[in-house]
Amino acid sequence: MNTTASPNPMQDTAANAPAGDRRAGQRIGAWMPFLAILVPINLILSVDRNAFVIVASQIQSEFGFSLTRMSYVLASISWTYAAFQLPSGWLVQRFGFRRLMAVALVGWSIAIGFMPLATGFWSLLLLRLLLGAAQAPDWPSSIAAIRAWFPLAQRSRCTAIALSGQYIGPVIGSIVTGSVTYRYGWRVCFYAYAVLGIALALMWIAGTRSVAAPAVAPAGPPKATTGTTSFPAFLKLPNTWAMAALYFCLICTQSFFLSWLPTYLVQEKGVTLSASGWYTAIPWLTLYVSVTLAGFVADHVLTRTGSLKLARLPAAVVGFCLGGVSLSLVPWLSSMAAVIATLCLSLAGVGIVQSMVWSTVQDIGGDRTPVLVGWTAFWGNFSAGLFPIVMAYLVKWSGGWQYALLVPLVFSAIGIGLVFCLRLPRHAPTG
């Protein structure tokens, strides 16, 4: 690889600018589009993904779908979202995060904008598949942007803020989608989301044109463990598989909240359908808070100690313990207040590990960070598509949720072991 010239003209500009100008460019040029555009993009991604779930019963009734057919339409977004993670990482690396984010945002806005025009099962299924495929480049692009725009000491908090946008999305989206659909119908709601997505894409293109990346110090520790290598060599690296397995284990816990929580509350705890929406939202709000706080704490520890291991690993162990142990206790609790509090603890633990995972991907990813993001996300989405089915079979076999909710506990224990398999530099790089 030629290291004498940067393929990114923005980085060239940042490198040649005076130090004071570079610092000002970083503060103004990066934080403004990050907070005003990138975070809202991740928010609208989650809102768009969740909108169909909110109005699913209305669509099912309108089109006369059976429960089985509706389940295929609901699940289909995860199939293409997972399948397109790896090519998305490569495309971000090849063409840059600015282009891929714009293309992705326009693509999934078109998909949700055409859903009101669907005439039946196959057209809705196709559009849901397109939505998943188009959303796949979002997170690799987001991580690549954070890594390019911000120095190491700020990346955990930035990653956490961007990630928290995806977790507050179901809460905001449930309220907005429900209100707009109630007043104007679900079709008007989807059209509005499509227009908002196109507007954000235009803002992204215009607002990131002149963002300067921070200068990288010429000297420092060895390059990250997954630097510029071929893909077969990339797959031989221990960190490549450790990150994939660790995230697979984490999403085992999160998948319960993504799929079964409302059903569990209605069928096992006897809450009403309307109340289950509020009870479901509270743990997700906790996840939003924990992801954000974990990012700020990690940056503080890194600044104080200069150690990536201290900034990443202890928090991940605590998060896995909270996530798995808390969820396994839920079937044994009778008080609804205790159930919700325990669910909040579980998702708080998930949030801590989520923040650690995506910060660590940037620590070890090197020039292959977008590919590592896609690789890690692929295994997480594979987990999200697998464990709800495993839990359902265990419930059917045992007649209750006790055994099903032991599965996340087992995989959380495995995740703790995998944390200590990660090979991180002892001290933080200077870039």
N, C-alpha and C positions, 0 to 999 in steps of 0.2 A: 504494500500500500504506500502510495506517495504521501509523505508527511510534510512536504515542503510547502504545500498550498492547501488551503481549505476549500472544499467544494461548496461551502455555504458562504455567499458573499456577506451575509450579516455577521458571521463570525470573523471574516476578514476585517470588516469595519470595526468591530469591537476590539480586535487585536491591535489595530493601528491607532486607535484613539488614545488620547491622554488618559492617565489613570482616573482622574477626577471625572472626566466625561464618561468613562466606562461605568464608574460607580453610579453616576446619575442616570445613565441609560438603563442600568440594571434596575434601579429603584423605580423609575418612572416607566421605562419602555417595557419592562417585563411584568411588574405587578399590576399595571392597569389592564392590559388584555387578559392576564390570568384571572383576576377577580371579576372583571366586567364581561368576559366572553367565555373563557375556558370553563370556569366553574358553572355558569349557566348552561353551557352545552351539555355537561355531564348531568345536570339537573333535568334538562328537557329529555335527554336520552332515557332516564329512568321514568319520567312522566309518560312518555310515548309508549314505552314497554308495558307500563302498568295500566294504561288507559283501557286496553282491550279486556284486561282481567276484570276491571270495575264494571264494564257494561256487558260482560259475557252472558249473563242470564238473559238480558234484554235481546241480544243478538241471537242467542239460542232459540228463544221463543219466536222471534220474528221470522227466522229462516226454517224453523221446525227441525233443528238438528237433534239427534239423539245425544245422550250424555257421552257415549263413546266417540262419536264424530267430533263433538265439541272439545273433548280432551285432546284429540289430535291437533286441532287448530291452536289450542292454548299451548301445547308442548312444542309445537314445530319451531318456534322462534329460537329455542335452545339448541336445536339440531344444527342450524346454519350458523348461529353465533359461535358455537364451539368449533365447527368445521373450518370456519374462515379465520380463526385466531392466528394460526401459523402463517398462512399467506399474507395476512394483514401486517404481521410483524416484519416480514420480508419486504413488503411494498412500502411500509413506512421508512425502512432503512434505505430502500432503493430510490424513492421519489421524494422523501421528506414529509414531515408531519403536517406542514401547512397544507399541502395539496391533498393529502389523504383525509385529513379531518374535514376539509371543505367538501370533498366528493362524498364522504360517508354521510355527513349531515344532510346534504341535498338528497342523497339516495334514500335515507330512511324517512325523510320528510315526504318525499314522493310516495313512498310505500304507505305511510299512514294517511296521506291525503287521498289515495285511491281506494282505501278500504270502504268508504261510504258508497262507492260505485259497484262494489262486489255484488254478484248475482246469486251466489250459492257457495257450497262447500269448497269446491276446487279453487275458485278465485280468491276466497278468503285465505285458504291454506297457502296459496302461492304468494300472496302479499305478506303474510306472516313470515314465510321463509325469507322473502326479500328484506323484510325489516331486520331480521336477525343477522343476515349476511352484511347488510349495510352498516349496522351498528358495530360490527366486529372491529373495525380499525380505530374506534374512538379511544379505547384505553391505551393501546400501544402508542397512538399519536399523543395522548395526554402525557404519558410518562416521558416520551421523547422530548416534548416541549419543556417540561419541568427540568429535565436533565440539561437541556441546552440553555435555558434561561436563568437558572438559579445555581449558586454555588452549593457545595455539598452540605454546609452547615444549615441551609434553609430548605433542603429538599424534602425532609420528612414532613415538615409542617405543610408545605405546598402540596405534597402528595395526599396528605390527610384531608386537606381542605377540598381538593378536587374529588377525592373519593367520597367525602361526606355529602357532596352534591348528589351522588347517586343514591345515597341512603335516606336523604330527606325527601327525595323525589316521590316515593310511594305515599308518604304522608301528605305532602302538598297535592300530589296528583289525585289522590283519592277524594280529597275535598273539592278541588277544582273540577275534576271530571264529573263527579256526582252532581255538583251544583249546575254546571253548564248543561249537562245531559237532561237534568230535571226540567230546566227552563226551555231549552231549545232543541233537545234531541241529541243523540250520540253522533250523528253525522256532522252537525254544525261544530261540535266539539273537536272532531278529528280534522275537519278543514282548518279550524283555528290553530291547532297544533302544527299542521303542515306549513301554514303561513309563518308562524313563529320560527320554525326550524329554518326556513329559507332566509328569513331576516337575520338570524344568528349566523348563518353561513356567510352572508355578505359582510356582516360585522367582523367575522373572523378573518376574512380575506383582507379587508381594509385595515383592521386594527393590529395585525401581526406583521405587516409588511416591513416595518423598520425596527422591529424589536432587536435589540443587541444582546448577544449572549455574553456572560461574564468571561473575562480573560482567564485562561488556564495557566497556572504557574509552569515554567519550563522544566522544573526539577521536582522530584518527589518519589514516592514509593513505586514499586513495579506496577505495571498496568493491571487492570482488573482481570480476574481469572477467566472471564469469557470474552476476551477481546476479539480482534479480527481474525477469525478462524473460519474454515469451511464448515458447512453444516454437519457432515459426518464427524469432524473433529469436535464441533460444538456438542454433539450428542455423547461424546466420550468423557466430557468433563463431569466430575462428581457433583459440582454445584448445579448443573443443569437438571439432573435427576432429583437431587435433594430438594430443590425449589418446587419442582413439579409434584413430588410426593407430599411435601409439606402442605401445599395449597390444596391438593386433593383431600387430605385429612381434614383441613380446616372447613372446607365447604360441606363436608359430611354433616357438621353441626348446623351450618347456615341453611342447608337445604330443607331442614324441617320448617324453618320460618318462611322460606320461600314458597313452600308447597302445602304443608299440612296444618299450619297453626290455626287458621280460621276454622277449618273443619274439626280439628281437635277440640277447640274451645266450644263449638256448638254441640258436637256429639258426645264428648266426654264430660264437659263441665256444665253443660246445660244452659249456656248463655244464648241470648237471642242473636239473630243474624246481624241486626243493626249494632248491638253492643259489641259483637265480635270485631267489628271494624275499628272501634276505638281501642279495644284491648290489644288488637294486633298492632296498632300504630305506636303504642307506648314503648314496647321493646325496640322498635325501629328508631324512635327518637333517642333512645339510650345508645344505640349503635352509632348514630350520627355524632353524639357528644363524645363517645369513647374514641372513635376514630380521630376526631379533631384533636382532642387532648393528648392522645398518644403521640401524634406527630410533633406537637410542641414540646412534650416532655423528652422525646427522643433527641430532638435538636439541642435541647438544653444539656442533656447528658453528654452528647457528642462534643459540644462546645467546652464543657467543663473538663472532660476527661481526655478528649481526642481519640477515644477508643470506639471503633465500630462494634466490637463484641459487646461492650457494656451498654451501648445505646440500642442494640437490637435484641440480643439473645435473652436476657432476663425477662424483658417485657413479653416476649413470645411464650415463654414457659408459663408465666402468670396467666396470659390470655387463654392458652389451651386448657389450663386447669379450670379456670372460671367457666369457659364455654362448655366443656364436656361434663364436668361434675354437676353444674347447676341444672343442665337439661335433664340429666338422668334422675334428678330428684323430683321433677315436676309430677309424674304420675302418682307419687305418694302423698301429695299435698291436697288438702281438702278446701282450704280457705282460698278464695279467688284472689285476695290481696297477696297472699303468699305465692300463689302461682305466677301472677304478673311480675312480682318482685324478682322471683327466681328466673323467669324468662328474661327479664331485663339484665340480670347478672350474666346470663349465658351470652346474650348478644353483645354485652359490653366486652366480654372476653374475646369474642370473635372480632370486634372492632380493633382491639389492641393488636391482635395478630395480623389483621388486614393491613394496618398501618406499617407494621414491621416488614411484611412480605414485599410490599411495593417499594419501600425504601431500600431494602436489601437487593432487590432486582437492579436498582440503579447503582448500588455500591459495587456489585460484581459483574454487571452486564457489559461494561466497556462499550465498544463500538457496536456490539451485538445486543444492546439493551432492547430495542423494539422486538427483535426475534425472541429474546428471553421473556419479554412480557407476553407475547402471543403464545409461546410454549407453556408458560405457567398458567395463563388464563384458560388455555385449552383443557388442561387437566382439571382445573377447577370446575369448568362447565360440564366436563364428563362426569365428575362427581355429582354435580347438581342434577344430572339426568339419571343417575344410577340409584342414589340412596333413597329418594322418595319411593321408588319401586320396591327396594329391599325392605324398607320400613312397612310398606303396605302388606307385603307377604308375611312379615313377622306378626303384624297385628291380626291378620287372618288366621295364622297358625295358632297363636297364643290366646286370642280373644281379648287382648288388651295392649296397652302401649308400653308396658314395663320393659319388655325385651327390645322393642323397637328403639327406645330412647337410651338403651345401653350401647347401641352401635356407635353414636357419636362419642361416648365416653371412651370406648376402645380405640377409636381412631384419633382421639385427642391424645391419648397416651402414646400412640405411635408417633404423632406429630411432635411431642416433646422430645422423643428420641432423635427425630430427624433434625430438630433445631441444633443439636450438638454435632450433627454431621456436616453442617455448613462450614465452609472454609472461607472465613472472612479475614482481610488484612487486620493485623493487630492494631494498627493506627490508621486514622482516616487519611486518605489522599488529600493533597493540597488543592486539587482542582475542583 
